[in-house]
């Protein structure tokens, strides 16, 4: 399976997690966020950057997750109806933290809060199977200047 991450070019040469807090992890927990498609990775950036800094130099990271690596899933059916609201971050973070602590898999499939029926994939760099996940290549990426917050 291929997954995608769009990031500033300076960070695109290796698979590294920042440890910053996000929907599925608290600060200090190292998770790499990726998306099922380039388009979803683009939308994630636009939403989280609020349209700021989109004219900088970006790259698409094309990441290969071998088919034999276990992928756990958090289904929307187990989440509260308003799970995508900012007020529900703690609920989502608790689920992501439980996945990290369990060390069941190197990959967690989570629903996109932006597009229903689309998926993001979280990578756990501390899991033993993470060493089998590879950055295949990076590709130039430019946000269309018509995209705004």
N, CA, C and O atoms as a DFTB+ gen file, in Angstrom:
596 C
 N C O
     1  1       0.852      -1.166       0.000
     2  2       0.000       0.000       0.000
     3  2       0.898       1.229       0.000
     4  3       1.927       1.271       0.674
     5  1       0.484       2.225      -0.771
     6  2       1.178       3.500      -0.766
     7  2       0.353       4.506       0.023
     8  3      -0.873       4.540      -0.082
     9  1       1.039       5.324       0.815
    10  2       0.413       6.424       1.530
    11  2       1.239       7.676       1.244
    12  3       2.370       7.595       0.765
    13  1       0.651       8.836       1.548
    14  2       1.254      10.096       1.122
    15  2       1.292      11.098       2.259
    16  3       0.403      11.150       3.110
    17  1       2.344      11.886       2.244
    18  2       2.500      12.956       3.234
    19  2       3.042      14.160       2.487
    20  3       4.028      14.045       1.759
    21  1       2.418      15.302       2.655
    22  2       2.920      16.540       2.056
    23  2       3.514      17.363       3.182
    24  3       2.864      17.639       4.190
    25  1       4.758      17.746       2.985
    26  2       5.466      18.484       4.026
    27  2       6.411      19.493       3.387
    28  3       6.692      19.423       2.190
    29  1       6.893      20.423       4.186
    30  2       7.894      21.357       3.685
    31  2       9.100      20.552       3.204
    32  3       9.461      19.536       3.797
    33  1       9.707      21.017       2.135
    34  2      10.797      20.283       1.502
    35  2      11.926      19.956       2.473
    36  3      12.541      18.895       2.365
    37  1      12.203      20.833       3.403
    38  2      13.307      20.625       4.336
    39  2      13.098      19.379       5.206
    40  3      14.073      18.826       5.718
    41  1      11.849      18.923       5.386
    42  2      11.553      17.768       6.230
    43  2      11.237      16.503       5.425
    44  3      10.900      15.474       6.011
    45  1      11.340      16.563       4.115
    46  2      10.833      15.481       3.270
    47  2      11.842      14.374       2.955
    48  3      11.523      13.465       2.189
    49  1      13.029      14.423       3.514
    50  2      14.044      13.433       3.146
    51  2      14.048      12.187       4.025
    52  3      14.796      11.247       3.757
    53  1      13.216      12.166       5.079
    54  2      13.194      10.997       5.961
    55  2      11.868      10.935       6.712
    56  3      11.153      11.931       6.824
    57  1      11.559       9.760       7.219
    58  2      10.330       9.549       7.979
    59  2      10.584       9.857       9.447
    60  3      11.166       9.052      10.175
    61  1      10.140      11.030       9.868
    62  2      10.367      11.490      11.233
    63  2       9.069      12.084      11.779
    64  3       8.339      12.774      11.066
    65  1       8.799      11.808      13.043
    66  2       7.632      12.375      13.720
    67  2       8.082      13.517      14.614
    68  3       9.138      13.441      15.243
    69  1       7.287      14.569      14.670
    70  2       7.668      15.749      15.449
    71  2       7.359      15.633      16.935
    72  3       8.017      16.273      17.754
    73  1       6.373      14.829      17.289
    74  2       5.949      14.741      18.679
    75  2       4.951      15.823      19.067
    76  3       4.561      15.933      20.229
    77  1       4.538      16.629      18.075
    78  2       3.534      17.648      18.344
    79  2       2.153      17.022      18.500
    80  3       1.869      15.976      17.916
    81  1       1.306      17.660      19.282
    82  2      -0.057      17.158      19.487
    83  2      -0.873      17.310      18.216
    84  3      -0.709      18.276      17.471
    85  1      -1.752      16.349      17.976
    86  2      -2.663      16.380      16.833
    87  2      -3.914      15.586      17.216
    88  3      -4.079      15.196      18.373
    89  1      -4.774      15.354      16.257
    90  2      -6.057      14.714      16.572
    91  2      -5.899      13.372      17.267
    92  3      -6.645      13.080      18.201
    93  1      -4.954      12.550      16.841
    94  2      -4.863      11.178      17.350
    95  2      -3.702      10.957      18.309
    96  3      -3.450       9.819      18.705
    97  1      -2.988      12.014      18.695
    98  2      -1.898      11.870      19.666
    99  2      -1.688      13.151      20.461
   100  3      -1.939      14.251      19.970
   101  1      -1.225      12.990      21.695
   102  2      -0.895      14.133      22.551
   103  2       0.555      14.549      22.309
   104  3       1.328      13.807      21.702
   105  1       0.911      15.728      22.782
   106  2       2.290      16.219      22.667
   107  2       3.245      15.214      23.309
   108  3       2.970      14.664      24.376
   109  1       4.366      14.990      22.637
   110  2       5.370      14.062      23.149
   111  2       5.192      12.632      22.681
   112  3       6.030      11.776      22.968
   113  1       4.121      12.362      21.970
   114  2       3.921      11.028      21.390
   115  2       4.232      11.136      19.902
   116  3       3.669      11.974      19.198
   117  1       5.124      10.290      19.441
   118  2       5.665      10.426      18.097
   119  2       4.897       9.565      17.105
   120  3       4.949       8.335      17.150
   121  1       4.180      10.243      16.202
   122  2       3.344       9.611      15.198
   123  2       3.552      10.354      13.881
   124  3       3.642      11.582      13.871
   125  1       3.628       9.630      12.785
   126  2       3.717      10.239      11.462
   127  2       2.348      10.121      10.809
   128  3       1.824       9.020      10.641
   129  1       1.778      11.254      10.443
   130  2       0.467      11.290       9.796
   131  2       0.634      11.204       8.283
   132  3       1.419      11.948       7.695
   133  1      -0.104      10.297       7.659
   134  2      -0.111      10.163       6.210
   135  2      -1.557      10.035       5.755
   136  3      -2.465       9.884       6.573
   137  1      -1.763      10.097       4.448
   138  2      -3.110      10.006       3.889
   139  2      -3.143       8.959       2.783
   140  3      -2.113       8.599       2.213
   141  1      -4.343       8.480       2.495
   142  2      -4.523       7.456       1.469
   143  2      -4.269       7.991       0.064
   144  3      -3.943       7.222      -0.841
   145  1      -4.415       9.306      -0.128
   146  2      -4.222       9.904      -1.453
   147  2      -3.466      11.220      -1.324
   148  3      -3.402      11.821      -0.252
   149  1      -2.895      11.650      -2.449
   150  2      -2.251      12.956      -2.479
   151  2      -3.277      14.058      -2.220
   152  3      -2.986      15.036      -1.531
   153  1      -4.485      13.893      -2.780
   154  2      -5.531      14.912      -2.627
   155  2      -5.905      15.093      -1.159
   156  3      -6.038      16.224      -0.692
   157  1      -6.076      13.999      -0.433
   158  2      -6.408      14.118       0.987
   159  2      -5.233      14.717       1.759
   160  3      -5.448      15.529       2.659
   161  1      -4.015      14.342       1.435
   162  2      -2.843      14.946       2.091
   163  2      -2.817      16.452       1.846
   164  3      -2.452      17.219       2.737
   165  1      -3.198      16.876       0.655
   166  2      -3.266      18.301       0.324
   167  2      -4.317      18.991       1.193
   168  3      -4.038      20.030       1.792
   169  1      -5.516      18.425       1.267
   170  2      -6.581      19.031       2.068
   171  2      -6.204      19.105       3.543
   172  3      -6.507      20.094       4.212
   173  1      -5.550      18.073       4.052
   174  2      -5.114      18.092       5.448
   175  2      -4.186      19.285       5.691
   176  3      -4.314      19.973       6.703
   177  1      -3.266      19.528       4.779
   178  2      -2.358      20.662       4.915
   179  2      -3.108      21.988       4.865
   180  3      -2.865      22.876       5.682
   181  1      -4.014      22.119       3.910
   182  2      -4.754      23.367       3.769
   183  2      -5.537      23.661       5.044
   184  3      -5.529      24.792       5.528
   185  1      -6.207      22.659       5.587
   186  2      -7.003      22.843       6.797
   187  2      -6.119      23.185       7.993
   188  3      -6.426      24.108       8.747
   189  1      -5.037      22.457       8.170
   190  2      -4.214      22.654       9.367
   191  2      -3.297      23.868       9.277
   192  3      -2.863      24.397      10.300
   193  1      -3.008      24.301       8.082
   194  2      -2.182      25.507       7.933
   195  2      -3.050      26.757       7.804
   196  3      -2.526      27.870       7.750
   197  1      -4.353      26.585       7.756
   198  2      -5.296      27.713       7.618
   199  2      -4.932      28.603       6.434
   200  3      -5.137      29.816       6.476
   201  1      -4.400      28.005       5.395
   202  2      -4.053      28.766       4.201
   203  2      -2.738      29.519       4.299
   204  3      -2.300      30.113       3.314
   205  1      -2.094      29.509       5.467
   206  2      -0.846      30.245       5.660
   207  2       0.356      29.415       5.210
   208  3       0.401      28.205       5.434
   209  1       1.303      30.054       4.591
   210  2       2.549      29.390       4.227
   211  2       2.458      28.414       3.073
   212  3       3.377      27.624       2.858
   213  1       1.365      28.456       2.326
   214  2       1.197      27.487       1.243
   215  2       2.053      27.805       0.018
   216  3       2.112      27.007      -0.917
   217  1       2.706      28.949       0.016
   218  2       3.559      29.295      -1.122
   219  2       5.008      28.875      -0.906
   220  3       5.862      29.107      -1.761
   221  1       5.279      28.257       0.237
   222  2       6.636      27.760       0.486
   223  2       6.895      26.531      -0.379
   224  3       6.014      26.100      -1.123
   225  1       8.095      25.964      -0.289
   226  2       8.453      24.791      -1.086
   227  2       8.052      23.519      -0.350
   228  3       8.500      23.267       0.769
   229  1       7.204      22.722      -0.993
   230  2       6.698      21.482      -0.413
   231  2       7.064      20.290      -1.288
   232  3       7.392      20.433      -2.466
   233  1       6.999      19.114      -0.678
   234  2       7.223      17.855      -1.383
   235  2       6.143      16.865      -0.949
   236  3       5.627      16.929       0.167
   237  1       5.819      15.958      -1.855
   238  2       4.962      14.820      -1.518
   239  2       5.893      13.661      -1.199
   240  3       6.751      13.303      -2.006
   241  1       5.721      13.087      -0.037
   242  2       6.468      11.889       0.339
   243  2       5.608      10.683      -0.055
   244  3       4.473      10.548       0.403
   245  1       6.146       9.826      -0.891
   246  2       5.450       8.604      -1.299
   247  2       6.036       7.475      -0.452
   248  3       7.218       7.149      -0.559
   249  1       5.194       6.892       0.385
   250  2       5.639       5.945       1.412
   251  2       5.018       4.587       1.151
   252  3       3.813       4.476       0.925
   253  1       5.839       3.564       1.184
   254  2       5.354       2.199       0.962
   255  2       5.205       1.466       2.292
   256  3       6.151       1.353       3.071
   257  1       3.997       0.975       2.527
   258  2       3.718       0.119       3.669
   259  2       3.529      -1.287       3.102
   260  3       2.551      -1.531       2.397
   261  1       4.445      -2.222       3.394
   262  2       4.312      -3.578       2.841
   263  2       2.971      -4.213       3.209
   264  3       2.461      -4.015       4.311
   265  1       2.417      -4.965       2.286
   266  2       1.113      -5.592       2.488
   267  2       1.081      -6.525       3.694
   268  3       0.016      -6.746       4.271
   269  1       2.218      -7.071       4.081
   270  2       2.247      -8.025       5.191
   271  2       2.300      -7.364       6.566
   272  3       2.249      -8.047       7.589
   273  1       2.402      -6.039       6.589
   274  2       2.399      -5.333       7.870
   275  2       0.955      -5.176       8.339
   276  3       0.073      -4.792       7.571
   277  1       0.738      -5.480       9.605
   278  2      -0.593      -5.352      10.193
   279  2      -1.020      -3.887      10.238
   280  3      -0.233      -3.008      10.589
   281  1      -2.268      -3.643       9.879
   282  2      -2.859      -2.309       9.946
   283  2      -4.105      -2.398      10.817
   284  3      -5.058      -3.096      10.470
   285  1      -4.103      -1.693      11.947
   286  2      -5.295      -1.611      12.795
   287  2      -6.175      -0.472      12.276
   288  3      -5.694       0.430      11.591
   289  1      -7.462      -0.522      12.608
   290  2      -8.411       0.492      12.140
   291  2      -9.260       1.004      13.296
   292  3      -9.722       0.234      14.138
   293  1      -9.454       2.308      13.318
   294  2     -10.468       2.907      14.183
   295  2     -11.635       3.249      13.268
   296  3     -11.536       4.136      12.419
   297  1     -12.710       2.556      13.447
   298  2     -13.892       2.731      12.615
   299  2     -14.725       3.908      13.103
   300  3     -14.830       4.128      14.309
   301  1     -15.319       4.667      12.186
   302  2     -16.185       5.780      12.614
   303  2     -17.331       5.315      13.509
   304  3     -17.831       6.091      14.323
   305  1     -17.746       4.076      13.372
   306  2     -18.855       3.549      14.175
   307  2     -18.538       3.487      15.673
   308  3     -19.462       3.495      16.486
   309  1     -17.270       3.426      16.054
   310  2     -16.912       3.368      17.474
   311  2     -16.664       4.758      18.062
   312  3     -16.373       4.891      19.251
   313  1     -16.781       5.787      17.230
   314  2     -16.521       7.160      17.662
   315  2     -17.828       7.885      17.963
   316  3     -18.873       7.520      17.426
   317  1     -17.781       8.908      18.817
   318  2     -18.986       9.707      19.047
   319  2     -19.435      10.367      17.733
   320  3     -18.630      10.561      16.823
   321  1     -20.706      10.703      17.648
   322  2     -21.262      11.281      16.418
   323  2     -20.504      12.535      15.980
   324  3     -20.367      12.782      14.782
   325  1     -20.017      13.320      16.923
   326  2     -19.314      14.569      16.600
   327  2     -17.799      14.443      16.788
   328  3     -17.137      15.419      17.140
   329  1     -17.254      13.267      16.559
   330  2     -15.838      13.000      16.815
   331  2     -14.908      13.957      16.082
   332  3     -13.795      14.199      16.549
   333  1     -15.323      14.497      14.968
   334  2     -14.475      15.350      14.135
   335  2     -14.387      16.782      14.656
   336  3     -13.549      17.553      14.188
   337  1     -15.250      17.157      15.632
   338  2     -15.195      18.496      16.225
   339  2     -13.931      18.646      17.069
   340  3     -13.449      17.689      17.675
   341  1     -13.414      19.857      17.092
   342  2     -12.212      20.132      17.875
   343  2     -12.401      19.755      19.342
   344  3     -11.450      19.339      20.004
   345  1     -13.621      19.899      19.851
   346  2     -13.894      19.578      21.251
   347  2     -13.716      18.087      21.545
   348  3     -13.635      17.697      22.710
   349  1     -13.657      17.263      20.521
   350  2     -13.505      15.813      20.703
   351  2     -12.062      15.340      20.546
   352  3     -11.806      14.136      20.517
   353  1     -11.119      16.276      20.443
   354  2      -9.720      15.875      20.302
   355  2      -9.297      14.890      21.388
   356  3      -8.603      13.914      21.105
   357  1      -9.711      15.142      22.626
   358  2      -9.280      14.283      23.728
   359  2      -9.759      12.838      23.511
   360  3      -9.016      11.893      23.777
   361  1     -10.973      12.672      23.039
   362  2     -11.503      11.335      22.766
   363  2     -10.638      10.622      21.725
   364  3     -10.251       9.467      21.904
   365  1     -10.345      11.333      20.639
   366  2      -9.522      10.746      19.577
   367  2      -8.099      10.492      20.062
   368  3      -7.514       9.454      19.754
   369  1      -7.544      11.428      20.813
   370  2      -6.188      11.253      21.333
   371  2      -6.098      10.037      22.242
   372  3      -5.109       9.305      22.199
   373  1      -7.104       9.815      23.055
   374  2      -7.089       8.636      23.937
   375  2      -7.059       7.344      23.131
   376  3      -6.360       6.400      23.498
   377  1      -7.809       7.295      22.041
   378  2      -7.802       6.091      21.185
   379  2      -6.442       5.906      20.516
   380  3      -5.924       4.791      20.451
   381  1      -5.869       6.994      20.022
   382  2      -4.550       6.916      19.404
   383  2      -3.474       6.527      20.401
   384  3      -2.577       5.747      20.081
   385  1      -3.561       7.069      21.608
   386  2      -2.586       6.745      22.648
   387  2      -2.692       5.279      23.067
   388  3      -1.680       4.632      23.336
   389  1      -3.908       4.763      23.120
   390  2      -4.100       3.355      23.459
   391  2      -3.457       2.471      22.389
   392  3      -2.831       1.460      22.709
   393  1      -3.612       2.849      21.128
   394  2      -2.973       2.110      20.033
   395  2      -1.443       2.158      20.176
   396  3      -0.770       1.139      20.023
   397  1      -0.911       3.327      20.464
   398  2       0.544       3.440      20.637
   399  2       1.036       2.567      21.789
   400  3       2.014       1.835      21.641
   401  1       0.364       2.642      22.926
   402  2       0.769       1.857      24.104
   403  2       0.688       0.356      23.843
   404  3       1.538      -0.404      24.308
   405  1      -0.323      -0.066      23.107
   406  2      -0.531      -1.499      22.875
   407  2       0.546      -2.104      21.982
   408  3       0.845      -3.295      22.073
   409  1       1.124      -1.275      21.121
   410  2       2.142      -1.738      20.166
   411  2       1.646      -2.920      19.318
   412  3       2.419      -3.803      18.948
   413  1       0.336      -2.914      19.021
   414  2      -0.250      -3.986      18.203
   415  2       0.217      -3.930      16.760
   416  3       0.385      -4.963      16.112
   417  1       0.428      -2.716      16.257
   418  2       0.772      -2.561      14.847
   419  2       1.587      -1.290      14.652
   420  3       1.614      -0.406      15.508
   421  1       2.247      -1.225      13.504
   422  2       3.011      -0.035      13.150
   423  2       2.139       0.989      12.427
   424  3       2.552       2.131      12.228
   425  1       0.918       0.575      12.031
   426  2       0.055       1.440      11.231
   427  2      -1.362       1.428      11.814
   428  3      -1.907       0.379      12.159
   429  1      -1.937       2.631      11.908
   430  2      -3.322       2.767      12.352
   431  2      -4.099       3.535      11.287
   432  3      -3.744       4.658      10.929
   433  1      -5.153       2.918      10.794
   434  2      -6.040       3.534       9.807
   435  2      -7.142       4.272      10.581
   436  3      -7.850       3.682      11.397
   437  1      -7.269       5.584      10.303
   438  2      -8.252       6.407      11.008
   439  2      -9.083       7.175       9.987
   440  3      -8.594       7.513       8.909
   441  1     -10.341       7.449      10.331
   442  2     -11.171       8.199       9.388
   443  2     -10.696       9.641       9.259
   444  3     -10.193      10.234      10.213
   445  1     -10.865      10.188       8.068
   446  2     -10.561      11.597       7.852
   447  2     -11.660      12.445       8.477
   448  3     -12.844      12.143       8.326
   449  1     -11.272      13.499       9.172
   450  2     -12.243      14.433       9.735
   451  2     -12.687      15.451       8.686
   452  3     -13.602      16.238       8.927
   453  1     -12.042      15.433       7.532
   454  2     -12.325      16.404       6.478
   455  2     -13.285      15.834       5.431
   456  3     -14.219      16.512       5.003
   457  1     -13.051      14.592       5.027
   458  2     -13.841      13.951       3.972
   459  2     -14.378      12.623       4.502
   460  3     -13.604      11.727       4.837
   461  1     -15.691      12.499       4.576
   462  2     -16.299      11.244       5.021
   463  2     -15.893      10.108       4.088
   464  3     -15.773      10.297       2.878
   465  1     -15.685       8.939       4.660
   466  2     -15.334       7.724       3.918
   467  2     -13.940       7.761       3.293
   468  3     -13.640       6.970       2.398
   469  1     -13.097       8.667       3.757
   470  2     -11.687       8.703       3.360
   471  2     -10.852       8.382       4.591
   472  3     -11.329       8.496       5.720
   473  1      -9.586       7.973       4.367
   474  2      -8.765       7.466       5.462
   475  2      -7.385       8.107       5.517
   476  3      -6.750       8.369       4.495
   477  1      -6.949       8.345       6.740
   478  2      -5.567       8.710       7.026
   479  2      -4.901       7.502       7.674
   480  3      -5.577       6.632       8.224
   481  1      -3.580       7.453       7.608
   482  2      -2.810       6.350       8.180
   483  2      -1.735       6.932       9.083
   484  3      -0.920       7.752       8.659
   485  1      -1.749       6.490      10.339
   486  2      -0.745       6.914      11.302
   487  2       0.354       5.860      11.353
   488  3       0.072       4.662      11.386
   489  1       1.589       6.303      11.358
   490  2       2.742       5.403      11.428
   491  2       3.414       5.574      12.785
   492  3       3.644       6.694      13.240
   493  1       3.725       4.455      13.422
   494  2       4.368       4.466      14.737
   495  2       5.853       4.134      14.560
   496  3       6.208       2.971      14.372
   497  1       6.722       5.150      14.620
   498  2       8.159       4.921      14.420
   499  2       8.806       4.040      15.484
   500  3       9.902       3.525      15.265
   501  1       8.149       3.856      16.638
   502  2       8.716       3.036      17.713
   503  2       8.381       1.551      17.557
   504  3       8.921       0.718      18.286
   505  1       7.509       1.216      16.629
   506  2       7.111      -0.191      16.445
   507  2       8.184      -0.938      15.651
   508  3       8.759      -0.373      14.721
   509  1       8.464      -2.198      16.001
   510  2       9.500      -2.965      15.273
   511  2       9.247      -3.063      13.763
   512  3      10.201      -3.084      12.986
   513  1       7.990      -3.124      13.337
   514  2       7.698      -3.226      11.898
   515  2       7.927      -1.923      11.145
   516  3       7.947      -1.919       9.914
   517  1       8.100      -0.816      11.865
   518  2       8.308       0.466      11.192
   519  2       9.536       0.421      10.281
   520  3       9.569       1.101       9.256
   521  1      10.532      -0.363      10.642
   522  2      11.755      -0.442       9.829
   523  2      11.484      -1.010       8.432
   524  3      12.315      -0.869       7.534
   525  1      10.345      -1.640       8.251
   526  2       9.973      -2.201       6.939
   527  2       9.219      -1.197       6.069
   528  3       9.036      -1.428       4.874
   529  1       8.785      -0.098       6.655
   530  2       8.087       0.964       5.926
   531  2       9.146       1.848       5.278
   532  3      10.108       2.261       5.926
   533  1       8.957       2.135       3.983
   534  2      10.011       2.844       3.258
   535  2       9.499       4.122       2.596
   536  3       8.391       4.173       2.062
   537  1      10.334       5.134       2.651
   538  2      10.108       6.328       1.849
   539  2      10.612       6.001       0.452
   540  3      11.821       5.914       0.236
   541  1       9.705       5.818      -0.498
   542  2      10.093       5.437      -1.856
   543  2      10.719       6.597      -2.622
   544  3      11.747       6.453      -3.284
   545  1      10.065       7.752      -2.508
   546  2      10.544       8.921      -3.251
   547  2       9.807      10.155      -2.736
   548  3       8.818      10.059      -2.010
   549  1      10.315      11.295      -3.130
   550  2       9.581      12.533      -2.912
   551  2       9.328      13.152      -4.281
   552  3      10.093      12.957      -5.225
   553  1       8.250      13.892      -4.361
   554  2       7.859      14.541      -5.611
   555  2       7.610      16.016      -5.334
   556  3       7.139      16.368      -4.253
   557  1       7.918      16.875      -6.284
   558  2       7.604      18.294      -6.089
   559  2       6.100      18.479      -5.880
   560  3       5.289      17.754      -6.457
   561  1       5.744      19.445      -5.058
   562  2       4.334      19.734      -4.841
   563  2       4.156      21.227      -4.649
   564  3       4.902      21.861      -3.901
   565  1       3.162      21.787      -5.330
   566  2       2.810      23.202      -5.159
   567  2       1.310      23.291      -4.940
   568  3       0.526      22.698      -5.681
   569  1       0.923      24.029      -3.928
   570  2      -0.494      24.274      -3.687
   571  2      -0.989      25.261      -4.733
   572  3      -0.320      26.253      -5.022
   573  1      -2.129      24.999      -5.285
   574  2      -2.739      25.927      -6.234
   575  2      -2.968      27.253      -5.501
   576  3      -3.544      27.255      -4.413
   577  1      -2.536      28.358      -6.062
   578  2      -2.665      29.644      -5.353
   579  2      -4.118      30.063      -5.097
   580  3      -4.363      30.989      -4.324
   581  1      -5.076      29.395      -5.734
   582  2      -6.482      29.714      -5.481
   583  2      -6.987      29.130      -4.169
   584  3      -8.056      29.510      -3.691
   585  1      -6.219      28.201      -3.578
   586  2      -6.616      27.618      -2.297
   587  2      -6.425      28.651      -1.193
   588  3      -5.354      29.239      -1.040
   589  1      -7.486      28.852      -0.435
   590  2      -7.431      29.809       0.675
   591  2      -8.112      29.187       1.865
   592  3      -8.846      28.208       1.731
   593  1      -7.871      29.757       3.035
   594  2      -8.526      29.222       4.229
   595  2     -10.016      29.503       4.216
   596  3     -10.724      29.122       5.148
